[in-house]
Amino acid sequence: MTTLKDVPGIEPHGGALELRIAATEDAARLAEEAAGLPTIEARSRRILSDLELLAVGAVSPNRGFMNEADYTSVVNDMRLANGLPWSLPITLSATAEELENLATGARAAIVHEGTPVAIIDIEDIYAYDPQDEAQKCYKTTEDKHPGVAHIYSQGPKYVGGEVTVLANVFAHEFSEYRLTPLQVREEIAKRGWKTLVAFQTRNPIHRAHEYLTKVALEGVDGLLIHPLVGGTKGDDIPAEVRMKCYEVLMENYYPHDRVILSVFPAAMRYGGPREAIWHALLRKNYGVTHFIVGRDHAGVGDYYGTYEAQEMFDRFDEQELGIRALKFEHTFFCRQCEGMASAKTCPHDRSHHVHLSGTQVREMLGEGTEPPHEFSRPEVARILIEAERTKAQA
């Protein structure tokens, strides 16, 4: 494990990048030790994604799964126990059977399909209130919310402590684009950039998204297109399909010398306002200085207000967050304006706006019909139509 204080670019959250991946020279010894330890099963992709985030330092200053003091403070106050802003807990639960073999001050192996992927130095084992966490973090206790469903699926207690990651289960996925925070920072330095804006997405980039990323790019040195690939809900478009969409846009519609495409290995929490803060803080660790926050950031269903995520940033001092939120309203193509616009810039009523609901878009793609070019680039539409065709034939 490595603590990096002297890194290119802005200071990481908490002052250093905390890399929790085992050193190469220690890997064999630790794997042998892990084989003899009591185990905690990594039962979800989210846990495995969190381990990757810990391994590369993306969730710095966290060095592992949260102890009770940090967990309680984050859930109640959106701060770590030391007062540093942090909006969502990073937790590891254990089943009753697993808990029988665990003890504070001891070690355990976190396993995936029988293979140890990390070792945790157990600092504490503590009970939690699933409904309290759900209500405070996600503003609902309904299990149809994906984040709440995850909480309810967990074991009865959390296990907190620093981790040593032995293997990244997903290293082979999008390996060309799987840049660590340190690698992004080195690329920023190589390009001589002082400012970088990041765009978080779990969807294909349509014209509205393209527009706001380019507006943001007008005021900074570079743009990081940073799609989340660490696990989404079942009806979201698969990451491999989305990556094809991002690649074709990069090739045809973005300036290559001013944009980086890299994947973000986190799993979605669908935490709306709290997850917007979380996404921004993690991007700060990647060296990002500005972060785009649009309509219903990280939202799902009707749990959050349209611009509630933007309002959440107002609850923190920008200096203590260490990253600037760029807030954008909903954008659209206006036929009267003959271009992309928003309510701030367009004087015309909705009858002149090209607007399609998600249901309408899915129906058009399923029928093999391209949405209007004012809504989606044709190259993107063709990729999505082919994906729908393939899914229907499966």
N, C-alpha and C positions, 0 to 999 in steps of 0.2 A: 504494500500500500504506500501511496505517496501523497504528501501534502505539498502543493505547488503554490507558492506565494508570488513568485516572479514569473508572470505569464504575460504574453503580448496582449495589448488592449486594455479595456477597462477592468477595474478590480472585480473579481468574482463576488458573489453574494457571501458575506461573512469574511471576506478577505483572502480566501485561498480556494483552489480547486482540490477537493478531497477525492483522490482516485482510489477506489477500494478493490481494484483488480489485483490478484496475487502476482507477485514478481515471478518471472519465468523460472528463476533458480529455486523458488520455493514450491512450485506447483506440484511436483511429484510427491514431495513430503507431505504437503497439506492434503492431497487427494488420498494418500494412504491413511493419514490421521482421520479424515472424514469418514472413511469406510468403517471405522470402529466407534463412531459417535452415535448417540441417539438422534433420531431424524424428525424433521418437520417437512411434510410434503408441500411443495409449491403447487397448489391445486388450480391455479388460474394463470392465464397469460399475463394478467396484471402484475402478479408477484414476480414473474420472470422478467417482465419489462422494468419493474422497479429495481431489480438487481442489476440490470444493464445500466440504468440511470446512475445507480450508486457506483458501479464499476468505473464509469467514465467521468464521474464528477459532476454530472448534470444537475444533481440535487444538492450540491454543496450549499451550506456547510454540513449537511447531514452525512454521517458516516455509517448509517445503518438504519434499521427499523426503530421507530421512535420509542423511547422509554415513556413511562407514565407521565412524568412532569411535562415533557415536550408535547405529548399527545393531548393532554388536558388543556394546556395553554393554547395549542393550535385550534382545537375544536371550539373553545370558548372565546378566544380573543384574537385569533388569526396571527399569532406570534409564537415563536419558540420560547422556551422558558427563560432564555436570556434577553428577550425583548425584540429579537430580530423578526421582521415581518415574514410570515409563512402561513399560507392560507388553507392547505389541505394536509391531513395526516398521511404519513407513510408507515403502514402497519403490516405486521405478520401475525396471523392467528394460528393457534394450534388446537387440535381436537382434544377431547378429554383423554383419549387413549394415549396420544402423544405427550400430553402434559404429565402423565405418570412417570415419564422417564427424564423430564427436564428439571433443572434446578438453577437458581440464580448463582452466578459466579462460575458456572460450567459452560461447556461448549456444546453445540449441536450442529448437525449437518442439515442444510436445506437441500432436498432432493427433488429431482424431476425424472419421472419414469424410472425410478430406481437408482439413478446416478446422482452423486453429490454435485451440486452446482455452486454451493457457497457454504461457508462456515459462519455461524453467529456466536459471538461471545455474549452470553445472556446476562444482561444487566438487571432486568426485572421481568416479572411475569404478572400481569394485572388484568382484572376484570374490566369490562367496558359495557356501556349501555347502548345497544345498537340503535334504538329509536332516538335517543338523545343525539348521537353522532349523525344520524340521518337527517334529523330536523335542522340541526345547526349547520351542517355542511351543505345539504342539498335542499333545504327548505320544504321537505316533505318526508313523510314516513311511508308513502305508498311504494310497494315493492315493484310496481311497473316502471318506476324510475330505475335505470340500469345501475346507477351508483348505489342506490339504496338496496337493490337486489343483491349486489355484491356484499354489502355489509351483512345482510341477513344470511348469506350463504356461508359465513365464516364460522370458525370454532369459537368456543366460549371465552377464551382469553387471548390477549395479545402477548407476544414475546418481543421485548425490546433489547437492542444491543447492537454494537458495531458488527459489520459483516466483512468477510474476506471473500470476494467472488472468485470462483475457480474456473468458471466457463460461461460464455455468453451463448445461450441456446440459439439466438437469432442472428449470429454473426454472418451467416451465409446469405441472409435475405438483404437484397439491395446493397450488397457489399461495396459497390462502386460509390454509392451515395451515403454510406453510413459513417459520416464524419463525426468524430468526437468533439467535445467542446474545445479541447486543445488544438485539434486539427483545424477547426473553423477559425480559431484565433490566429493560428499561423498563416492561414490563407488570407485573412484580413490584413495582417501585417505585410505579407508578400505583395498585396495589391496597393498598399499604402493608404488604406482607408482609415479615417478617424471616426466615421459614423456609419452604422449599419442598421437597417430596419428589417424586422422579421415579420413574416406572414404565416400564421398558424392556420392550417386547414386540414379537414378530414373529408373534404369533398373535391370533386373536379373543380378546376378554376374556370368559371364562366366569365363573360364579359364584365360583369359588375366587379368581380374580384380582381380581374386584370386591371381594370380602371383604377381602383383604389391603391393597388400596389404601385402603379406607375405614378400616381399623384404623390404617394409617399416618397418614391424614389427621386422625385424632383428636388427634395430638400435634404437628401443625405448622399453619402458617397456610394453606398451599395445596398443591395436587397438580398435577403436570405429567404428563399421559398422553402419552408420547413414543414412539410406535410407529416402528420402524425401517422405512424404505421404500427404502433405497439398494441393494437387491439381495439376494435370498435364494436358496436352492436351489430347483430346479424343482418339487418336490412340496409346498412351502410354499404356503399360501393367498395369492393375489395381493394386493398392497397395496391396490388399488382396492376389493376386496371387504372387506378388513379395515377400511378407513376407513368404509365404510357401517355396519359393526358398531359401531365406536367412536362414530360420530355418534348412532346410535339410543340407545346407552347414556347418552351425555352428555345427550341430550334428556329421557330418562325416569328416570334413576336416580342422577344425580350433581348436587350443588348447583352451579348455574352460576357463582355468585359466588366459589367456592372452587377451581375446577378450570380448567386450561388444557389444551386439546388442540392439540398441535403435532407435526409430523412430524420425525423424526430422519433426516437424509439419509445416514447411514453405510451401508456394505455389511456384511453379516454375515461374520464370520470363522469362526464356530462354534468359538471358542477356549476355551470353558468358563471355567476359573478366571482365566486371563490376560485374557480378553475382559471378564469382569465388572469387573476393575479398570479396564480401558480405557474401558468404558461409563461408569463412575462419574466418571473424570477428565474425560471430555468433558462430562458433565452439569454438573460443577463450573463449566466455562466458560460454561454457559448460566445460571449463577447459582443452581444447585441446591445445597441444604445437606444433604439427606438422600437416600439412594438405596436402593430396595428390591432385595434380593437373595433370590430364592426358591430353590426346588428346581431343580437342574441348570441354572443360569443359563448361557445361550449354549451349551448342550451339543448334542451330536449323537451318535447311536448309543450305544455303551457305553464311550466313551473316558474319561469323567470320573465321579468319585463323585458321589452324590446331592447332597451338601452341600460338595463340594470347592471350589466357587466362594466360598462363605461363609468357608471356612477360609483362603483365599488372603488375605483382608483382614487376618487376624491376623498376617500376615508384614510388615505395614507399620504404622508409627505413624499413628494417625488424624490427628494434627496435620500430618504431612507430606503426607498425601493431601488434607487440606482438605475432606473430605466424609465424612459419617457413613453407614455401611452399616446398614440396618435388615434384619435377618436373619429370614426367615420359614420355618417348616416347611410341608410339604405340608398343604393344607386341603381340606375336603370337607363335604358336607352329611350330618349324622347325623340319622336319622329318630327316634331315641330322644331326642336333645337338642332336636330340632325346630329346628335352625338350623345355621349354618356353624361349624366347629370344626377343631381340629388334634389331633395326638397329645398335645399339651401340655394341652389343655382338655377332651378328650372321654374318658370312662371306658369307652365301649362298644367291642365288637369290630367287625371289619370287616363282619360280616354286616348291620350297621345303617347302614353308610356307602354313600352313592350314589357308586359308582366306575365309570367307563367308560374303557376303553383308547382310544387314538387310532384303532385299527382299528375298534372298535365304533362310535365316533362317525361315522367316515367311511362305514361301512356304513349306518347309520341315515339320514344325510343323503342318501346316494345313493338310498335307498328312499323318500325324501320323508317320513321319520318324524322328528318333533321329539324330541330327547333330553329326558329329564325336566326339568321346570322347576327342580328342585333343582340341576341341573348347568349349565343354560344358560338365559338369559332367552329367552322365546319369540320376541321380536323379532329377536334375534341368530340363532336357529336358522332362522327363515324366510329371512333374507338368505342364509345358507349353503346352504340347500336350493335356493333359486332359482339360486345360483351353480353348484351341482352339476348342476342341470337344464340350465342354459345350456351348461355344458362338455360334457355328454353329447350335446347336440344339434349341437355344433359339428363 
